[in-house]
């Protein structure tokens, strides 16, 4: 069925305008992004088929260029467009943190860190450098490791914190296994970093561990 034959209030764009973006299904949101279908397949059917092929929006978003472009109805132009959308989302979340206090919006912080770290295939150690009002000065990945570990050197963390003139830091790293539960090694390196940074009056405010479906906060566990 062609979209023009559907009731107006069931068309994705009209539905979004009337009810808001959160009222749309994954397929409807994807259809708005795709804009057009293919011969014999309207855009809603195409979107639904792509979600079935990939398994989820997340899998589609994290697919490689080759995986993405070999699907019917997709190509390099849409792949480039999708990467731009993902990058804009990450920059929006980063700007949101930089404008406010990271610790007053822990859910926003978790969302941002998850968007940055969750789908990485190797473990990465990430830092948010904060000023004395806990606003983000800079964020960066400091270390990357193998599939299941990363070497974290307190001296390097200290050097970067001093370079950014940070008053405090928030630590984060991902578990490529998908299991967010912190290990004993995670707790030991956190304590080493707390002690090292304390020597120059820089506080470690939290350490987030990013898994597949959750982000665990050391501060919420009472470990910092």
QUISUL-V680731 format. One record per run of one state. SS is the DSSP state (H for helix, E for strand, - for the rest). FROM is the first residue (numbers start at 1). LEN is the number of residues. If there is no record, write none. Layout:
SS;FROM;LEN
SS;FROM;LEN
This chain:
-;1;2
H;3;3
-;6;2
H;8;3
-;11;1
H;12;8
-;20;1
H;21;3
-;24;2
H;26;9
-;35;3
E;38;1
-;39;2
E;41;1
-;42;1
H;43;12
-;55;2
H;57;5
-;62;3
H;65;5
-;70;6
H;76;24
-;100;1
E;101;1
H;102;3
-;105;1
H;106;12
-;118;6
E;124;7
-;131;4
E;135;10
-;145;9
H;154;10
-;164;4
E;168;7
-;175;9
H;184;15
-;199;4
E;203;8
-;211;4
E;215;3
H;218;4
-;222;3
